[in-house]
Amino acid sequence: MNAARVVPRAVFAFSRDLRLSDHAGLSAAARHGEVVPVHVVDPVSAARLRRSPRRAAYYCAAVAALDAALRARGSCLIVRRGNPGQALRALARAVGASVVGWSCGYDAKTIRRDRDLQSTLEEAGLRALPVHDAPAVPPEDAAASHHRGDGYRAFVPYHTLWRTLLPPADAGTAAFAPVEIASEPLPFPEEFGSQAHPGEPVGEDAARAKLTTFLAGPALQYGVARNVPAAGDTSRLSAALSFGTIAAREVVRATCERSADPFLLVEERTSLRLYLRSLAQRDFFLQLAWYNESLAEEPLQEKMRGFAFARAHPALDAWRSGRTGYPLVDAGIRELRATGWMHPRVRAIAASFLCFDLGVDWRVGRDEWDHYLTEDDPALAAGNWQWIAGVGADLAAYPRIYNPLKQGRRFDPAAKYVRRWIPELAGFPDAEIVDPGAERRERQLHLPLFGPQSYPEPVVDHETVARAFLERYAREVRAPA
């Protein structure tokens, strides 16, 4: 009598890749046998989830959606809590798997966690299979064309290359092993100190529906909407991409397909190109963090490592609460605190105000926003904040300091966005909101816009503090040795 055939198995540990389709890591694991799907709630991830109640709620909903998708395919998600190496080593032995796969992380803490995981598994005689899934273009694919082979520090040449490397969809399918081992309960918001609810559908189907809606209309006006916060919708896919409920490859591919429509107007085609550029910039910052593990705490530019930003300022709490007296800055902060998201143009303006008007360290701002953002992308946060602060991959000769009043006049001239988030200004004329001091200067009157029970006076004079910052920069950084 023949012995029963042993079916090879591979464990796949889902992390920030909570979906089943177009999944590079899952497909790689499936090539080694039936897949045993697992999710480990590890200390690094749990700490980040405790920082933001909205993030915790979104994550729990995404994990539940993944489990439901697996159950529809006759499987389920096995949940473990604790050290990933120990949990996955024990699970692999219990189910007879010889391979353990997962998707790579890009921030320093996750990279170190993944490195420890790989060592633990290999010491146990298991094959470790880390795979790049979060970016549309894996870091090594771009670095192979770089003369140093260690990634790009300038976005323009990276973007030029990125457009030539876009991969096709990962069409691999996984066969899941029968469920035969007990699971711990699915993660729930309360275990991370959250009472929040996602406020929107979460999961792979919801993310794809959001992308479809965006590409059907709003994406064609993205060129305006990315700068004018009241003009229209951006994709709002940052949380879905950060938790991997949709693949960046799918977003890029669908945008390229939309761009191929021969009936598009020139400005609509331009908008789609700009949206693709934003996706390329996302990949750029991921590869930047991949090759520079110190990015979270150390400026990328060596010349800026000795330039001291302040860790405190008398107006720091005003910035944190959206009470700086600069309407566009304050509207952005209030949108973030109310929704877990902020318009991309306003993010840049509010971050610039912190770094240059207040002279406060970019890491203070990054950590403050991390308490409110739904998205979970520490590598992107570090890259973007360093870019705005003039210490990262932006190679401009001088920092790009945004004038918050000029930005308001240009991108929110009718104060629609400001009125939405600052109700105490809703009844004032556009001109007074866009430049609160102009009317007083011209008429020499004290208008009731300011006061202890109304909107605050500006905490600093932008022109004065911006000029002082640039003078200091010229002395300490640009001065010849």
Secondary structure, 3 states (H helix, E strand, C coil): CCCCCCCCEEEEEECCCCCCCCCHHHHHHHCCCEEEEEEEECHHHHHHHHHCHHHHHHHHHHHHHHHHHHHHCCCCCEEEECCHHHHHHHHHHHHCCCEEEEECCCCHHHHHHHHHHHHHHHHCCCEEEEECCCCCCCHHHHHCCCCCCCCCCCHHHHHHHHCCCCCCCCCCCCCECCCCCCCCCCCCHHHHCCCCCCCCCCCHHHHHHHHHHHHHCHHHHHHHHCCCCCCCCCCCCHHHHHCCCCCHHHHHHHHHHHHCCCCCCHHHHHHHHHHHHHHHHHHHHHHHHHHCHHHHCCCCCHHHCCCCCECCCCCHHHHHHCCCCCHHHHHHHHHHHHHCCCCHHHHHHHHHHHHHHCCECHHHHHHHHCCCCCCCCHHHHHHHHHHHHCCCCCCCCCCCCCCHHHHHHHHCCCCHHHHHHCHHHCCCCHHHHHCCCHHHHHHCCCCCCECCCCECCCCCCHHHHHHHHHHHHHHHHHCCC
